[in-house]
Amino acid sequence: MPNEKDNKRFWNRSAAFYDASRRPDSPAYDAVISRIRARLTPEMNVLELATGTGIIALRTADCCRTIEATDFSEEMIRVAKSKAAPENVTFAVADATALPYADGRFDAVIISNALHIMPNPQKALENIRRVLRDGGILFAPTYLRTRSFGEKIKVLIGAVIGFKTYSKWTKAEYLAFLAQNGWEVLTCEVFSATFPLAYVTAVKKEAE
């Protein structure tokens, strides 16, 4: 199993061609982004985790007051900063499992296609719960598993080049995972992509 340095090294190496690697899934990304845009409002302060090269942040910035777009990969953030961005977008290196922000700081948090590649997604969700205000919305799209032969081949190829998936969820398993970690799922749509892409929104469960 790759250690944290190996994992970061992979994503730093991937930064230069990350945008090109997303193009086959552009229709699914477009669908997800359009739905995020529809839920954001001009008053919202938004945090994006695992922003990569800032694809989602840059395409949603005009819908909110501010967006703090973060990634644990320094190279991903370097590439993101090289792009033209509006003044309300800030790019920063940050670890989703140890966020430096104040409690309740954000009105919405976006974490797209990342929880399944984190060694400790529970810790990331715990941090998100803390920095998201009560009533705030979590956007948590992620790729799903199908157990198909084609999927197994793709996973094998990914492993050879250093891509590590720590969690492999079906739709039901992913929604159950979110519920077990204190989230009430509001919506879930699945789009066709390299792997099925689930667009999920959720809010914090109220304490019982």
C-alpha angles and dihedrals in degrees: 000000000000116000123228093269091052091049093050091045090056093052093044089053091047096054096087094058100025095108092051091049090057096055097088088060095044096118092054091044090050091052092049094046092049090054093048090050091052092056098046122088132200091252096058127110106206134198120201119196123198090015092167106193093348100263096145096035093055093047095049102038094097090060098060143042097247138351124201105199116195141177134173090229113088091201093053089054092046090056091045091052090052090065125087107262136177119251094256093064121088124183120205141162110248139153112237090214094055108034117183096210129111122259113277092006097140137056093204137015125203121199110168126188092339114097092075092055095049120098089218111027090162090064091050091052090048090055092046091052090054099049096039115087120236107277092021121134131244119209107199113168114173142169117259132212124242102183088230124147090244090054091052090053092050091049091049092051090048091052091051092056093044102263110143126199112192098181128036111191133179114214092265092046093050094050090047090050091054092047092050089054096054104273131128110211114225103178139006126183125169122214130192114255140132082301120009107279117215117204105207133178125188144168131212114275114243115249112262 
